Amino acid sequence: MKITYYGHSCFSVEIDGIHLLFDPFITGNPAAAHIDITTIQADFILISHGHQDHVLDVESIAKRTNAKLISNYEIISWFAEKGIENGHGMNLGGSYDFEFGKVKYVNAVHSSSMPDGRYGGNPGGFIITPKSRNSSFYYSGDTALTYDMKLIGETEDIDFALLPIGDNFTMGAKDALRCADMIKTHTIIGLHYDTFPPIKIDIAKTRQLFDETGKTLLLPGIGDIEEL
C-alpha cells in the first residue's frame, strides 16, 4: 500500500489501484501550500468527524472526482444537502464491505460539529481491511486514549496505525504509545501535530520516546509517500 501524507490528518492510501482519501484539510494549511488538490486522486473519501480541519476540501475534491463519501449518517446527510449524494452513512460499531475491502467505524472520544455549527454526529475512527491482505490498518481520527482500543487489539490484526500525537485537542505521544500497545502494533504514522500553535511538538523528543519503546514512528513530510 502506498500512503501519501497531505498534512495535518489528511492522507491517501492506494489499495490495488483504488484511492482512499482521509479527512481532506489541505488548502487551509499553510504548510501544505505546495500541494495542488486538483491533482489528488480519490475514489473514496473517509471522514472521521465534522470539524473544519477534517472536511475543508471534501466538497471540491468529491465534486471533481465523484468519490464516494464514507462517514457517519449525519455527515453524509450534511454533504448530500450540498449536492454530494454519493455517500455511504455508517455508525459506531458497524462495518461494511466495499470493493477495496471492509471498513469498520469505531469509537473516538472527541467532539464533532460541522463548519456551519450543525451537529456532526458521533466522531469515529476507521479500521480498514483490504481484500488483498489478511491484516488491517487503523486510523483513529481525533480521539483521546480510550479503553475501547484494547478491544481492537483483541479482535483485529493491526499492521500499522495512524494516530494523533499533537496533544491538547487529542492524544499526545505518550497516549499514542499506550494506544499502540492496546491495538498490538509497532508501526505508527503520526498525525494532527504542528499545524496550529497548541499542537506544536518537540519532534526530537517525540522520536526518542518511540525509539525507547522499540516502536517505529513515521513522520513523513507533506507530499511524501510511505510504502507499508
QUINOR-V516363 format. One record per residue. N is the residue number from 0. RES is the residue in three letters. NEAR is the number of other C-alpha atoms within 12 Angstrom. Layout:
N_RES_NEAR + N_RES_NEAR
//
This chain:
0_MET_27 + 1_LYS_21 + 2_ILE_32 + 3_THR_32 + 4_TYR_38 + 5_TYR_41 + 6_GLY_40 + 7_HIS_43 + 8_SER_47 + 9_CYS_49 + 10_PHE_43 + 11_SER_38 + 12_VAL_37 + 13_GLU_27 + 14_ILE_30 + 15_ASP_17 + 16_GLY_18 + 17_ILE_26 + 18_HIS_28 + 19_LEU_41 + 20_LEU_42 + 21_PHE_51 + 22_ASP_46 + 23_PRO_43 + 24_PHE_38 + 25_ILE_37 + 26_THR_27 + 27_GLY_24 + 28_ASN_27 + 29_PRO_17 + 30_ALA_21 + 31_ALA_25 + 32_ALA_16 + 33_HIS_19 + 34_ILE_25 + 35_ASP_16 + 36_ILE_28 + 37_THR_18 + 38_THR_13 + 39_ILE_33 + 40_GLN_28 + 41_ALA_35 + 42_ASP_32 + 43_PHE_38 + 44_ILE_45 + 45_LEU_46 + 46_ILE_54 + 47_SER_54 + 48_HIS_49 + 49_GLY_41 + 50_HIS_33 + 51_GLN_29 + 52_ASP_33 + 53_HIS_41 + 54_VAL_40 + 55_LEU_29 + 56_ASP_34 + 57_VAL_49 + 58_GLU_34 + 59_SER_26 + 60_ILE_32 + 61_ALA_38 + 62_LYS_26 + 63_ARG_19 + 64_THR_25 + 65_ASN_21 + 66_ALA_29 + 67_LYS_34 + 68_LEU_41 + 69_ILE_43 + 70_SER_45 + 71_ASN_37 + 72_TYR_29 + 73_GLU_30 + 74_ILE_42 + 75_ILE_35 + 76_SER_27 + 77_TRP_32 + 78_PHE_37 + 79_ALA_22 + 80_GLU_14 + 81_LYS_17 + 82_GLY_17 + 83_ILE_27 + 84_GLU_22 + 85_ASN_26 + 86_GLY_33 + 87_HIS_31 + 88_GLY_32 + 89_MET_34 + 90_ASN_29 + 91_LEU_27 + 92_GLY_22 + 93_GLY_22 + 94_SER_24 + 95_TYR_24 + 96_ASP_19 + 97_PHE_22 + 98_GLU_21 + 99_PHE_24 + 100_GLY_25 + 101_LYS_25 + 102_VAL_35 + 103_LYS_36 + 104_TYR_37 + 105_VAL_34 + 106_ASN_37 + 107_ALA_34 + 108_VAL_26 + 109_HIS_27 + 110_SER_25 + 111_SER_31 + 112_SER_24 + 113_MET_28 + 114_PRO_21 + 115_ASP_15 + 116_GLY_14 + 117_ARG_18 + 118_TYR_21 + 119_GLY_31 + 120_GLY_31 + 121_ASN_34 + 122_PRO_37 + 123_GLY_41 + 124_GLY_45 + 125_PHE_45 + 126_ILE_40 + 127_ILE_41 + 128_THR_31 + 129_PRO_32 + 130_LYS_18 + 131_SER_17 + 132_ARG_19 + 133_ASN_15 + 134_SER_24 + 135_SER_33 + 136_PHE_40 + 137_TYR_43 + 138_TYR_48 + 139_SER_49 + 140_GLY_48 + 141_ASP_46 + 142_THR_40 + 143_ALA_33 + 144_LEU_33 + 145_THR_25 + 146_TYR_21 + 147_ASP_24 + 148_MET_37 + 149_LYS_21 + 150_LEU_20 + 151_ILE_35 + 152_GLY_28 + 153_GLU_16 + 154_THR_17 + 155_GLU_25 + 156_ASP_25 + 157_ILE_35 + 158_ASP_30 + 159_PHE_37 + 160_ALA_44 + 161_LEU_47 + 162_LEU_47 + 163_PRO_46 + 164_ILE_48 + 165_GLY_33 + 166_ASP_31 + 167_ASN_23 + 168_PHE_26 + 169_THR_31 + 170_MET_33 + 171_GLY_32 + 172_ALA_40 + 173_LYS_27 + 174_ASP_27 + 175_ALA_45 + 176_LEU_37 + 177_ARG_29 + 178_CYS_39 + 179_ALA_43 + 180_ASP_29 + 181_MET_26 + 182_ILE_37 + 183_LYS_29 + 184_THR_35 + 185_HIS_29 + 186_THR_31 + 187_ILE_39 + 188_ILE_44 + 189_GLY_44 + 190_LEU_43 + 191_HIS_43 + 192_TYR_34 + 193_ASP_28 + 194_THR_29 + 195_PHE_20 + 196_PRO_13 + 197_PRO_16 + 198_ILE_23 + 199_LYS_22 + 200_ILE_24 + 201_ASP_17 + 202_ILE_21 + 203_ALA_13 + 204_LYS_14 + 205_THR_29 + 206_ARG_25 + 207_GLN_17 + 208_LEU_23 + 209_PHE_30 + 210_ASP_19 + 211_GLU_14 + 212_THR_21 + 213_GLY_17 + 214_LYS_27 + 215_THR_26 + 216_LEU_34 + 217_LEU_30 + 218_LEU_34 + 219_PRO_25 + 220_GLY_23 + 221_ILE_29 + 222_GLY_27 + 223_ASP_20 + 224_ILE_22 + 225_GLU_24 + 226_GLU_17 + 227_LEU_21
//
